[in-house]
Amino acid sequence: MESIIYERMALSNCLNKTIMAGVHNLPDPKSIFEFDRDSESVKEFRNLAAEVLNKISE
C-alpha cells in the first residue's frame, strides 16, 4: 500500500463536533466527506479507497 493520510486536522475536527441537548453536550461526529468535501483529507481517503479497490481486484 502506498497511500498515506497526512492531513489529519480536518479529520480530527469532524470527529469533535457536538450538539447541545438541553444541558448536555452530545457527540455529533460527521463523516470527513460531509464535513469538508474539498479538504486534503478527503482527497487522501479517496486515493486510499481507490488503492484498496485496485488491490482487491488484482
Chimera marker file (.cmm) of the C-alpha trace (Angstrom):
<marker_set name="trace">
<marker id="1" x="0.000" y="0.000" z="0.000" r="1" g="1" b="0" radius="0.5"/>
<marker id="2" x="1.330" y="3.407" z="-0.973" r="1" g="1" b="0" radius="0.5"/>
<marker id="3" x="-1.413" y="5.775" z="0.247" r="1" g="1" b="0" radius="0.5"/>
<marker id="4" x="-0.804" y="7.764" z="3.418" r="1" g="1" b="0" radius="0.5"/>
<marker id="5" x="-3.200" y="10.061" z="5.259" r="1" g="1" b="0" radius="0.5"/>
<marker id="6" x="-1.107" y="13.114" z="6.111" r="1" g="1" b="0" radius="0.5"/>
<marker id="7" x="-3.767" y="15.768" z="6.617" r="1" g="1" b="0" radius="0.5"/>
<marker id="8" x="-5.426" y="14.959" z="9.944" r="1" g="1" b="0" radius="0.5"/>
<marker id="9" x="-6.655" y="18.358" z="11.124" r="1" g="1" b="0" radius="0.5"/>
<marker id="10" x="-9.955" y="18.225" z="9.208" r="1" g="1" b="0" radius="0.5"/>
<marker id="11" x="-10.406" y="14.588" z="10.239" r="1" g="1" b="0" radius="0.5"/>
<marker id="12" x="-9.936" y="15.491" z="13.886" r="1" g="1" b="0" radius="0.5"/>
<marker id="13" x="-12.330" y="18.439" z="13.630" r="1" g="1" b="0" radius="0.5"/>
<marker id="14" x="-15.105" y="16.390" z="12.037" r="1" g="1" b="0" radius="0.5"/>
<marker id="15" x="-14.994" y="13.902" z="14.937" r="1" g="1" b="0" radius="0.5"/>
<marker id="16" x="-15.077" y="16.614" z="17.610" r="1" g="1" b="0" radius="0.5"/>
<marker id="17" x="-18.452" y="18.106" z="16.643" r="1" g="1" b="0" radius="0.5"/>
<marker id="18" x="-21.091" y="18.266" z="19.372" r="1" g="1" b="0" radius="0.5"/>
<marker id="19" x="-24.696" y="19.382" z="19.752" r="1" g="1" b="0" radius="0.5"/>
<marker id="20" x="-26.498" y="20.740" z="22.798" r="1" g="1" b="0" radius="0.5"/>
<marker id="21" x="-29.431" y="18.668" z="24.043" r="1" g="1" b="0" radius="0.5"/>
<marker id="22" x="-30.856" y="20.549" z="26.978" r="1" g="1" b="0" radius="0.5"/>
<marker id="23" x="-27.958" y="20.909" z="29.399" r="1" g="1" b="0" radius="0.5"/>
<marker id="24" x="-25.970" y="18.073" z="27.813" r="1" g="1" b="0" radius="0.5"/>
<marker id="25" x="-23.314" y="18.430" z="25.153" r="1" g="1" b="0" radius="0.5"/>
<marker id="26" x="-23.637" y="15.287" z="22.996" r="1" g="1" b="0" radius="0.5"/>
<marker id="27" x="-21.194" y="13.968" z="20.410" r="1" g="1" b="0" radius="0.5"/>
<marker id="28" x="-22.296" y="14.629" z="16.825" r="1" g="1" b="0" radius="0.5"/>
<marker id="29" x="-19.431" y="13.336" z="14.664" r="1" g="1" b="0" radius="0.5"/>
<marker id="30" x="-19.576" y="13.854" z="10.902" r="1" g="1" b="0" radius="0.5"/>
<marker id="31" x="-18.027" y="11.919" z="8.072" r="1" g="1" b="0" radius="0.5"/>
<marker id="32" x="-14.959" y="13.657" z="6.668" r="1" g="1" b="0" radius="0.5"/>
<marker id="33" x="-16.796" y="13.544" z="3.325" r="1" g="1" b="0" radius="0.5"/>
<marker id="34" x="-19.687" y="15.566" z="4.821" r="1" g="1" b="0" radius="0.5"/>
<marker id="35" x="-17.535" y="17.861" z="6.948" r="1" g="1" b="0" radius="0.5"/>
<marker id="36" x="-15.245" y="19.265" z="4.251" r="1" g="1" b="0" radius="0.5"/>
<marker id="37" x="-15.656" y="17.736" z="0.793" r="1" g="1" b="0" radius="0.5"/>
<marker id="38" x="-12.716" y="19.701" z="-0.642" r="1" g="1" b="0" radius="0.5"/>
<marker id="39" x="-10.124" y="19.035" z="2.065" r="1" g="1" b="0" radius="0.5"/>
<marker id="40" x="-6.823" y="17.282" z="1.543" r="1" g="1" b="0" radius="0.5"/>
<marker id="41" x="-8.052" y="14.570" z="3.933" r="1" g="1" b="0" radius="0.5"/>
<marker id="42" x="-10.912" y="13.721" z="1.594" r="1" g="1" b="0" radius="0.5"/>
<marker id="43" x="-8.541" y="13.517" z="-1.373" r="1" g="1" b="0" radius="0.5"/>
<marker id="44" x="-6.212" y="11.264" z="0.598" r="1" g="1" b="0" radius="0.5"/>
<marker id="45" x="-9.065" y="8.983" z="1.721" r="1" g="1" b="0" radius="0.5"/>
<marker id="46" x="-10.358" y="8.756" z="-1.849" r="1" g="1" b="0" radius="0.5"/>
<marker id="47" x="-6.863" y="7.809" z="-3.035" r="1" g="1" b="0" radius="0.5"/>
<marker id="48" x="-6.669" y="5.163" z="-0.302" r="1" g="1" b="0" radius="0.5"/>
<marker id="49" x="-10.085" y="3.773" z="-1.264" r="1" g="1" b="0" radius="0.5"/>
<marker id="50" x="-9.079" y="3.587" z="-4.922" r="1" g="1" b="0" radius="0.5"/>
<marker id="51" x="-5.860" y="1.822" z="-3.978" r="1" g="1" b="0" radius="0.5"/>
<marker id="52" x="-7.717" y="-0.724" z="-1.813" r="1" g="1" b="0" radius="0.5"/>
<marker id="53" x="-10.242" y="-1.398" z="-4.568" r="1" g="1" b="0" radius="0.5"/>
<marker id="54" x="-7.418" y="-1.825" z="-7.044" r="1" g="1" b="0" radius="0.5"/>
<marker id="55" x="-5.603" y="-4.262" z="-4.733" r="1" g="1" b="0" radius="0.5"/>
<marker id="56" x="-8.670" y="-6.445" z="-4.125" r="1" g="1" b="0" radius="0.5"/>
<marker id="57" x="-9.474" y="-6.642" z="-7.825" r="1" g="1" b="0" radius="0.5"/>
<marker id="58" x="-5.979" y="-7.892" z="-8.760" r="1" g="1" b="0" radius="0.5"/>
<link id1="1" id2="2" r="1" g="1" b="0" radius="0.2"/>
<link id1="2" id2="3" r="1" g="1" b="0" radius="0.2"/>
<link id1="3" id2="4" r="1" g="1" b="0" radius="0.2"/>
<link id1="4" id2="5" r="1" g="1" b="0" radius="0.2"/>
<link id1="5" id2="6" r="1" g="1" b="0" radius="0.2"/>
<link id1="6" id2="7" r="1" g="1" b="0" radius="0.2"/>
<link id1="7" id2="8" r="1" g="1" b="0" radius="0.2"/>
<link id1="8" id2="9" r="1" g="1" b="0" radius="0.2"/>
<link id1="9" id2="10" r="1" g="1" b="0" radius="0.2"/>
<link id1="10" id2="11" r="1" g="1" b="0" radius="0.2"/>
<link id1="11" id2="12" r="1" g="1" b="0" radius="0.2"/>
<link id1="12" id2="13" r="1" g="1" b="0" radius="0.2"/>
<link id1="13" id2="14" r="1" g="1" b="0" radius="0.2"/>
<link id1="14" id2="15" r="1" g="1" b="0" radius="0.2"/>
<link id1="15" id2="16" r="1" g="1" b="0" radius="0.2"/>
<link id1="16" id2="17" r="1" g="1" b="0" radius="0.2"/>
<link id1="17" id2="18" r="1" g="1" b="0" radius="0.2"/>
<link id1="18" id2="19" r="1" g="1" b="0" radius="0.2"/>
<link id1="19" id2="20" r="1" g="1" b="0" radius="0.2"/>
<link id1="20" id2="21" r="1" g="1" b="0" radius="0.2"/>
<link id1="21" id2="22" r="1" g="1" b="0" radius="0.2"/>
<link id1="22" id2="23" r="1" g="1" b="0" radius="0.2"/>
<link id1="23" id2="24" r="1" g="1" b="0" radius="0.2"/>
<link id1="24" id2="25" r="1" g="1" b="0" radius="0.2"/>
<link id1="25" id2="26" r="1" g="1" b="0" radius="0.2"/>
<link id1="26" id2="27" r="1" g="1" b="0" radius="0.2"/>
<link id1="27" id2="28" r="1" g="1" b="0" radius="0.2"/>
<link id1="28" id2="29" r="1" g="1" b="0" radius="0.2"/>
<link id1="29" id2="30" r="1" g="1" b="0" radius="0.2"/>
<link id1="30" id2="31" r="1" g="1" b="0" radius="0.2"/>
<link id1="31" id2="32" r="1" g="1" b="0" radius="0.2"/>
<link id1="32" id2="33" r="1" g="1" b="0" radius="0.2"/>
<link id1="33" id2="34" r="1" g="1" b="0" radius="0.2"/>
<link id1="34" id2="35" r="1" g="1" b="0" radius="0.2"/>
<link id1="35" id2="36" r="1" g="1" b="0" radius="0.2"/>
<link id1="36" id2="37" r="1" g="1" b="0" radius="0.2"/>
<link id1="37" id2="38" r="1" g="1" b="0" radius="0.2"/>
<link id1="38" id2="39" r="1" g="1" b="0" radius="0.2"/>
<link id1="39" id2="40" r="1" g="1" b="0" radius="0.2"/>
<link id1="40" id2="41" r="1" g="1" b="0" radius="0.2"/>
<link id1="41" id2="42" r="1" g="1" b="0" radius="0.2"/>
<link id1="42" id2="43" r="1" g="1" b="0" radius="0.2"/>
<link id1="43" id2="44" r="1" g="1" b="0" radius="0.2"/>
<link id1="44" id2="45" r="1" g="1" b="0" radius="0.2"/>
<link id1="45" id2="46" r="1" g="1" b="0" radius="0.2"/>
<link id1="46" id2="47" r="1" g="1" b="0" radius="0.2"/>
<link id1="47" id2="48" r="1" g="1" b="0" radius="0.2"/>
<link id1="48" id2="49" r="1" g="1" b="0" radius="0.2"/>
<link id1="49" id2="50" r="1" g="1" b="0" radius="0.2"/>
<link id1="50" id2="51" r="1" g="1" b="0" radius="0.2"/>
<link id1="51" id2="52" r="1" g="1" b="0" radius="0.2"/>
<link id1="52" id2="53" r="1" g="1" b="0" radius="0.2"/>
<link id1="53" id2="54" r="1" g="1" b="0" radius="0.2"/>
<link id1="54" id2="55" r="1" g="1" b="0" radius="0.2"/>
<link id1="55" id2="56" r="1" g="1" b="0" radius="0.2"/>
<link id1="56" id2="57" r="1" g="1" b="0" radius="0.2"/>
<link id1="57" id2="58" r="1" g="1" b="0" radius="0.2"/>
</marker_set>
